[in-house]
Amino acid sequence: MLLSVDRSEPAVRQSVSFDVIAAVAEREGIDPLELEPPEYDALYDVINPEALDALFATRENGRQRPTGRVEFTYCGYQVVVTSDGEVEVSDRG
């Protein structure tokens, strides 16, 4: 008897740090891979990407993190990341 096994991977979510890069690249009208020094700031020069990802990652026990937000300036934009994974990029005011 031949058994069929679904080996498809569940949808993998991008990291929050990549979402920040992608959102700023979209505002700049470029591909995220083009958002690199020396023309643009490196994200790690502004904020620790691994810490940012860990801050909003699901806990090891599977529970969601409580609400919260982080704000910082990156490539001349004001960036706000919220605990629900939203990344907002706006002009600095």
Secondary structure, 3 states (H helix, E strand, C coil): CCCCCCCCCCCCCCCHHHHHHHHHHHHHCCCHHHCCCCCCCCHHHHCCHHHHHHHHCCCCCCCCCCCCEEEEEECCEEEEEECCCCEEEEECC
